Amino acid sequence: MATPTETPTTAPEEPDPFYYDYNTVQTVGMTLATILFLLGILIIISKKVKCRKADSRSESPTCKSCKSELPSSAPGGGGV
């Protein structure tokens, strides 16, 4: 027979703070990666489209980075 001091006491179990639902973590991660990837592609494409429009007009200051990459579009027409 067990005495009252030998009976095991059970503490109420708390949820494990380090438990992760890996399926949800993977789904959210892939969704965010896809959104950021597409956003990056959209930004790159939008800058190239803006530069093409600016190159077709005469001396527009809207896209200085494109004009610095293309020496023939510099004011004077000379190269670097």
C-alpha positions as CSV (number, residue, x, y, z in Angstrom):
1,M,0.0,0.0,0.0
2,A,1.1,3.5,-0.7
3,T,1.1,6.2,1.8
4,P,-0.3,9.6,1.0
5,T,3.3,11.0,0.6
6,E,4.1,8.5,-2.0
7,T,1.1,9.3,-4.4
8,P,2.3,11.0,-7.5
9,T,1.1,14.5,-7.9
10,T,0.4,15.8,-11.4
11,A,0.8,19.4,-12.3
12,P,-1.6,20.8,-14.9
13,E,0.0,20.5,-18.3
14,E,0.8,23.8,-20.1
15,P,0.9,23.8,-23.9
16,D,4.4,23.6,-25.3
17,P,5.5,27.0,-26.5
18,F,7.9,25.5,-29.0
19,Y,5.3,23.4,-30.8
20,Y,5.0,24.4,-34.5
21,D,2.5,23.3,-37.0
22,Y,5.1,22.8,-39.8
23,N,2.5,22.4,-42.5
24,T,1.1,25.9,-41.8
25,V,4.6,27.4,-41.4
26,Q,5.7,25.9,-44.7
27,T,2.5,27.2,-46.5
28,V,2.8,30.7,-45.1
29,G,6.6,30.8,-45.9
30,M,6.0,29.7,-49.5
31,T,3.2,32.2,-49.9
32,L,5.3,35.1,-48.6
33,A,8.2,34.0,-50.8
34,T,6.0,33.9,-53.9
35,I,4.5,37.3,-53.2
36,L,8.0,38.9,-52.6
37,F,9.4,37.2,-55.7
38,L,6.6,38.5,-57.9
39,L,6.8,42.0,-56.3
40,G,10.5,42.1,-57.1
41,I,9.9,41.1,-60.7
42,L,7.2,43.7,-61.0
43,I,9.5,46.4,-59.7
44,I,12.3,45.4,-62.1
45,I,9.9,45.3,-65.1
46,S,8.3,48.7,-64.1
47,K,11.7,50.4,-64.0
48,K,12.6,49.0,-67.5
49,V,9.2,50.1,-69.0
50,K,9.6,53.6,-67.5
51,C,13.1,53.9,-69.0
52,R,11.9,52.8,-72.4
53,K,9.2,55.5,-72.4
54,A,11.8,58.1,-71.2
55,D,14.3,57.1,-73.9
56,S,11.7,57.5,-76.7
57,R,11.1,61.2,-75.6
58,S,13.7,63.9,-75.8
59,E,15.9,64.5,-72.7
60,S,13.5,63.5,-70.0
61,P,15.0,63.6,-66.4
62,T,12.6,60.9,-65.2
63,C,15.2,58.0,-65.6
64,K,18.7,59.3,-64.9
65,S,20.0,55.8,-64.1
66,C,19.1,54.5,-67.6
67,K,20.7,57.5,-69.3
68,S,23.9,57.0,-67.3
69,E,24.0,53.4,-68.5
70,L,23.6,54.4,-72.1
71,P,26.4,56.7,-73.2
72,S,24.9,57.4,-76.6
73,S,21.9,59.1,-75.0
74,A,24.1,61.6,-73.2
75,P,23.7,65.3,-74.2
76,G,26.4,65.7,-76.8
77,G,26.1,62.2,-78.2
78,G,29.6,61.2,-77.3
79,G,30.7,58.0,-75.4
80,V,32.6,57.8,-72.2
